[in-house]
């Protein structure tokens, strides 16, 4: 019997595949949510779906993406200081002036750049709202500093074992909160 398993924990995916195979099943295992659509199509003997995102789900190196930073707080010069700090950490960051006042820090990213946005969000202290924005150039992120912004981690957060899902460029996504601090 063919069995489709979509599990984002690689160790659990490997264990499930082994156990199902030992029990005489023909498992098809996808260990990332990004590959789930292709795994389902393969399982149903259909052609793979067309993709609108880059083939790789890995984060783009910081120097290859320009981070435009706007200040949505009453603190003068915050965008300039933040862009300077991010540049010292390897990001290509530029101050883009002021934004309308906002309570939440927002990080907008173009389709296919969620891993890079999450990598940057992991550097920020305070809660960050991630939002896909198809109007942004593919090599650009927009960081709008809100009152929730508390600074920048000097070290990257610990790596996680999950891969976030990507959304097609044709439909906007709901804004999501992302708090990089460990529980």
C-alpha positions in Angstrom: 0.0 0.0 0.0 1.3 3.5 -0.9 1.4 5.9 2.1 2.1 9.6 1.9 3.8 11.2 4.9 4.4 15.0 5.2 6.4 15.6 8.3 8.6 18.6 8.9 10.7 17.0 11.6 13.4 15.2 9.6 14.1 12.6 12.3 10.5 11.7 12.7 10.0 11.6 8.9 12.9 9.1 8.6 11.5 7.0 11.5 8.0 6.9 9.9 9.5 6.0 6.5 11.5 3.1 8.0 8.6 1.7 10.1 6.2 1.9 7.2 8.7 0.2 4.9 9.3 -2.5 7.4 5.5 -3.1 7.6 5.4 -3.7 3.9 4.1 -0.3 2.8 5.5 1.9 0.0 6.0 5.3 1.8 6.5 8.6 0.0 7.9 11.0 2.6 8.2 14.7 2.3 10.2 16.3 5.2 9.5 19.9 4.3 6.2 21.7 3.9 7.7 23.4 0.8 7.8 20.0 -0.9 4.3 18.9 0.2 2.6 20.0 -3.0 5.1 18.1 -5.1 4.9 15.0 -2.9 1.1 15.0 -3.1 1.2 15.4 -6.9 3.8 12.5 -7.1 1.6 10.4 -4.8 -1.4 11.0 -7.1 0.7 10.3 -10.2 0.1 13.9 -11.4 2.6 16.4 -12.8 4.3 18.6 -10.2 2.6 22.0 -9.6 4.1 25.1 -11.2 6.2 27.1 -8.7 6.3 30.9 -8.4 9.0 31.0 -5.7 12.7 30.3 -6.3 13.6 26.6 -6.2 15.5 27.0 -3.0 13.9 27.6 0.3 17.1 28.6 2.0 17.6 32.1 3.2 19.4 34.4 0.8 22.8 35.7 2.1 22.2 39.0 3.9 24.5 41.0 1.5 22.3 39.9 -1.5 19.1 41.5 -0.2 18.7 45.2 0.6 16.8 45.9 3.8 15.1 49.3 3.7 14.4 50.5 7.2 11.7 53.0 8.1 11.0 54.5 11.6 7.4 54.2 12.8 8.3 55.4 16.3 8.7 58.9 17.9 12.4 58.1 18.5 14.4 60.3 16.1 17.2 58.6 14.1 16.1 55.0 15.0 16.1 53.8 11.4 19.6 55.2 10.8 21.0 53.6 13.9 19.3 50.3 13.1 20.6 50.2 9.5 24.1 51.0 10.8 23.9 48.1 13.3 22.5 45.7 10.7 25.4 46.6 8.3 27.9 45.7 11.0 26.2 42.2 11.1 26.5 41.7 7.4 23.1 43.0 6.1 22.9 45.4 3.2 20.7 47.9 5.1 19.7 51.4 4.3 17.6 54.0 6.2 14.5 54.9 4.3 13.2 57.7 6.6 10.0 57.7 8.6 6.8 55.7 8.4 3.4 56.4 9.9 3.4 55.6 13.6 2.9 51.9 14.4 2.9 49.9 17.6 4.2 46.6 16.0 7.4 46.2 14.1 6.6 44.9 10.6 8.9 43.0 8.2 7.6 42.9 4.6 9.1 40.5 2.1 8.5 39.6 -1.6 7.3 36.1 -2.6 10.0 33.5 -2.1 11.9 35.4 0.5 10.2 34.3 3.7 13.4 32.3 4.9 15.4 35.5 4.5 12.8 37.5 6.3 12.7 35.0 9.1 16.5 35.1 9.4 16.3 38.9 9.8 13.4 38.7 12.2 15.4 36.3 14.3 18.0 39.1 14.8 15.4 41.6 16.1 14.4 42.0 19.8 10.7 42.4 20.4 7.8 41.0 18.4 7.9 41.3 14.6 5.0 41.0 12.2 6.0 39.2 9.0 4.0 39.9 5.9 4.4 38.9 2.3 4.3 41.9 0.0 4.3 41.0 -3.8 4.9 44.7 -4.6 8.5 44.6 -3.2 11.4 43.8 -5.6 12.7 40.3 -5.2 16.0 41.6 -3.7 14.4 43.8 -1.1 12.9 43.6 2.4 11.1 46.5 4.2 11.5 46.8 7.9 9.1 49.2 9.6 10.2 49.8 13.2 7.3 50.1 15.6 7.1 50.6 19.4 7.6 46.8 19.9 11.1 47.1 18.5 13.7 46.6 21.3 17.0 46.3 19.4 19.1 43.7 17.6 20.6 40.5 18.9 24.4 40.4 18.4 24.3 36.7 17.7 21.9 34.8 15.5 19.2 32.8 17.3 19.6 29.0 17.5 18.7 27.2 14.3 15.3 25.4 14.1 14.5 22.1 12.4 11.2 23.3 10.8 10.9 24.8 7.3 8.2 27.4 7.0 5.6 27.1 4.2 5.8 29.5 1.3 2.8 31.1 -0.3 2.1 31.6 -4.0 2.8 35.2 -5.2 -0.7 35.4 -6.6 -2.4 35.6 -3.3 -1.5 37.9 -0.4 -0.9 36.3 2.9 -2.2 37.2 6.3 0.2 39.0 8.5 1.7 36.8 11.2 3.4 37.6 14.4 6.9 36.2 14.9 8.6 36.5 18.3 12.1 35.2 17.9 12.7 34.8 21.7 12.7 31.2 22.9 9.8 30.1 25.1 
